[in-house]
């Protein structure tokens, strides 16, 4: 019985370790995506500014701005989905930690 408990504990610890590594990877990916999006946003904002200075039509600038806004909104939605996924994974890891603590008692 003690051997079974020890095996279950090792399995749970292994699962927690795996989840922590996956969360770390997910967080690193999210941070890299945020950095990339900020950089792209800055580049596009600069391009938009330059283009709007050289264009005769304010409608063209507004259309470009609207397109950029839609792209940014889509990326914001994607970031939110990833944040929700991360929260789910953190909840799973917490559940596994609680199970390990419970099995240690």
N, C-alpha and C positions, 0 to 999 in steps of 0.2 A: 504494500500500500504506500509506503514511504517512497519507494522507487517510482511508482506511478505519479505521485505528487511532484517529485523532483523533475520527472520528464515533462509533466504539464507545465511546471514553472519554467523550465528551460525553453520549451516551445513558446510560451507566452513572452518571455524575455526576448527571444529571437524575433518574434512578430513585432514587438514594440521597437526593437532596434531597426528592423526593416522599415517600419512606418516612419520612424524618425529620419532615417536616411532619405526616404521618399519625400517627406515634408521639406527637408533641407533642399533637395533638388527642385521641388516645386517653388519654394520661396526664392531660390537663386534665379530660377527661370522667370518668375514674376518681376523681380527687381531688374533683371536684364531687359525684359520687355518694356518696363516703365522707362528705363534709361533710353532705350532705342526710340520709343514713342516721343519722349521729350525732345530728343535730338531731331527726329524727323519733323516734329511740330515746329521747332525753331527754324529749320531749313525752309519748310513750306511757308511759314509766316514771312520770312525774309523774301522768298520768291514772290509771294503775293504782294508784299509792299513794293518791291521793285516793279512788278508788272503793273500795279495800279498807278504808279507814278508815270509810267510810259503809255498808258492806255488813255484813249479819249473818252471811252464810255464807262461811266460808273456802274452800269448794269453788268458789264463783264467782270468787274471786281467783285460785285455782289454775288454773281453766279459762282465765281471761284471760291469765294468765302463760304458760300452755302455748301459747296462740294466738300471743302475741307472740314466744315463743321460736321457733316454727315459721317465722314471718315473718322473723325475724332470720336464722335458719339458711338460708332461701331466698336472702336477700340476700347472705349470706356465700358461698354457692355461686356466685351470679352474679358476685361480685367475684373469686372464684378463677378462674372461667372467663375473665373479662376479663384477669386477670393472666397466664394461660396464653397467651391470644391475643397479649398484648403481648410476651411472651417469644418467641413464634414470629416476630412481626414484627421484633423486635430481631435475631433470628438471621438473618432474611432480609436485613436491612440490613447486617449484618456480612459476609454472603456477598457482597453487592454491593460492599462496600468492598474486600474481598479481590480480587474480580474486577477492580476498577478498578486496584488496586495492581499486580496481575499484568499487566494490559494496558499499564501505564505502563513496565514493564521491557523 
